[in-house]
Structure formats: C-alpha cells, structure tokens
Amino acid sequence: MGFLSYLGALISPKKFINRHIAFTAMWDNTSKFTDQTHLLSGSHLNHSSVGRYSRVGKNSKLTYVTVGNYTAIKNNADKREYI
C-alpha cells in the first residue's frame, strides 16, 4: 500500500481549491477532513479523520487518530492510536 495510498493527495485538486491545505500536506485515501480543516505544510494523515475548523500543525503525523472540531494539533506532533 505505502506510496500508492498517498498518490491521490499528491495530485489532489483540494490543494489548489482549498486555501487551508498546504501544498506539502499528505493524506492517504482513508483519511477524512472537511473544507474548514487546516492542514499545514508537511502534515501527514494516515487512517485519520479531522473535524471542522481544526488545525494540524507543520510536520505533524497522525496515524489512526480522530480529531474533533475546533482542535489544534501542535507542530511536529507524532500521534499514533491503534485500534
């Protein structure tokens, strides 16, 4: 799976349409977020969901995490929650 699961994020129109998503943000095809979510540069989502008006900091990596609405994740965070 690896690289292929992120292929959609590399060429995603969301990066060009939504001003809250940094060009270097990455997510796999199972991650979910809204148009009001802020994904800063270098942020990585892997099997995660981020709520409305939430912010994922620079170079943060979220794996198997559910983030609620109105939440801020600090820069360089590395959070893993396995189900």
TAGIDA-V820038 format. One record per residue. OMEGA is omega in whole degrees, -180 to 180 (none if undefined). BURIAL is b if it has 9 or more other C-alpha atoms within 8 Angstrom, else e. D_CENTER is the distance of its C-alpha to the mean C-alpha in Angstrom with 2 decimals. Layout:
BEGIN
OMEGA,BURIAL,D_CENTER / OMEGA,BURIAL,D_CENTER
END
This chain:
BEGIN
174,e,17.74 / -174,e,15.80 / -177,e,15.48 / 180,e,16.30 / 178,b,13.34 / -176,b,11.15 / 178,b,13.95 / 180,b,12.76 / -179,b,9.76 / -177,e,12.48 / -175,e,14.69 / 175,e,12.70 / 179,e,14.67 / -179,e,11.75 / -178,b,11.52 / -178,e,15.21 / -175,e,15.67 / -178,e,13.08 / -180,e,13.88 / -178,b,10.96 / -179,b,8.53 / -179,b,9.76 / -178,e,11.51 / 176,e,10.40 / -178,b,6.57 / 175,b,6.20 / 178,b,5.37 / -175,b,8.59 / 177,b,10.86 / -179,e,10.77 / -178,b,7.29 / 175,e,7.85 / -175,b,7.18 / 177,e,10.09 / 180,e,11.64 / 179,e,12.01 / 177,b,8.47 / 175,b,8.18 / -177,b,5.54 / -172,b,8.32 / 178,b,9.83 / 180,b,9.20 / -177,b,5.86 / 173,b,5.16 / 179,b,4.04 / -177,b,7.65 / -176,b,9.53 / 173,b,7.57 / -178,b,7.69 / -177,b,7.14 / -179,b,10.45 / 176,b,12.14 / 176,b,12.63 / -176,b,10.23 / 175,b,8.98 / -173,b,6.74 / -179,b,9.41 / 177,b,10.35 / 178,b,10.27 / -180,b,8.61 / 179,b,8.02 / -179,b,7.39 / -179,b,9.67 / -177,b,11.36 / 171,b,10.35 / 180,e,10.84 / -179,b,10.23 / 177,b,12.92 / 175,b,13.73 / -178,b,14.63 / 177,b,12.97 / 175,e,12.19 / -175,b,10.69 / 175,b,12.88 / 178,b,12.62 / 177,b,12.96 / 178,b,12.12 / -174,e,12.26 / 178,e,12.10 / 176,e,13.35 / -179,e,14.91 / -177,e,16.84 / none,e,18.41
END
